[in-house]
Amino acid sequence: MARARFLVVVPHDPEGCLEAIDATLNQGPGFQEAYEWGCFVGNHTGYVFVRAGGAEEAINDYVPPFLRSGATALRLRQVSARELHEMLDREEERREARS
């Protein structure tokens, strides 16, 4: 399966903040540099961009087990200017067809 880009979002409670960060960073080399944290501005969530075969793989490979149930993996992709113009043209055609 082709690997896609995901933003993995890992919320946690303020009370479990240090445990969540510690468990995440101790998963292996590279996790400290990969993760970014909103905890220090009151958003108790970890964020990491990864490449994975699917959302479940992204969560299982990059999130500690006790945080997986609350984690979300959002599949992302870029949109080229050409694609945007094609989408806008199709939307305009749909609107005209409805009028």
N, C-alpha and C positions, 0 to 999 in steps of 0.2 A: 504494500500500500504506500502511496506517495505521502511524504511527510508534509504537513501543513504547519503554519505558524499559529500559535495560540497565546493568548494572554490568560495566565492562570491567576485567579483572584482567590486569596485565602484569608477570609475573615476569622477573627478570634476575639474572645472577651478580653477586656482590659486586665482582669484578674489573672488570666492565663498568658499574658503577653510575653513575659520573659521565657516561659516554657515553650511557647510556640516558636519564638525566634531561635532559641537554643536548639530545639529538635530539628528545625528546618536547616539551620546552618551546619549541623552535625551529620547531615545526610551524606556528605562527601565533598571532595574538592570542587570548587567552582560555585557552590551554592551561595557563599558569602558575596561574591561579585555579581551573581545573577539576580538575586532577590533585592527588591526595594520595599521599604516599609513606610506606611503612613502613621504608624503608632505615635511618633513624636510630635504630630500635629493633631492628635485625637482621633485619627482614623485607624482603628486597630485591624489592619489588613496588610497582608503581604502580597506583592505583585511580582510576577516573573514571566518573561517572554520565552517561549520554548518552541521547538520543532517536535512534532509527534504525529503518529499515524491517526490519532483520533482524540477526542476530549477525554475519554476514560484513561487512555494511555498517558496523556499529559498530566492528569491528576495523580495517577498511581506512581508515575516515575518521579514526580517533582514535589509531592506534598506528603508530609509525615502521616502515617495511618490515622492518628487520632484527630486530624484536621480535615480529612478527605470528605466527610459527609457534608461539610459546609462550603467546600471549595467549588469553584466554577471555572471551566475552561472555555474561553470564547475564541472561536476560530476567526482569524483575521486574514484579510488580503488587501493588497493595494488595488486601486482603481486607476487605470490610465486615463489620460485626457480623451483619447479616442473612445474608450468604453463609456465615459461620462457623456460625451456628445451623442453616442448611439442611444443611450438610455433616455436622454432628454428628447431626442427625436421620436422615439417610440412613445414616450409619455405625451408628447404634443399630438401625435397621430391618434392616440386613444381619446384625448380630450376632444379633438375635432370630430371623431366618430360619434361621441356622445352628444354633441351639440345639434 
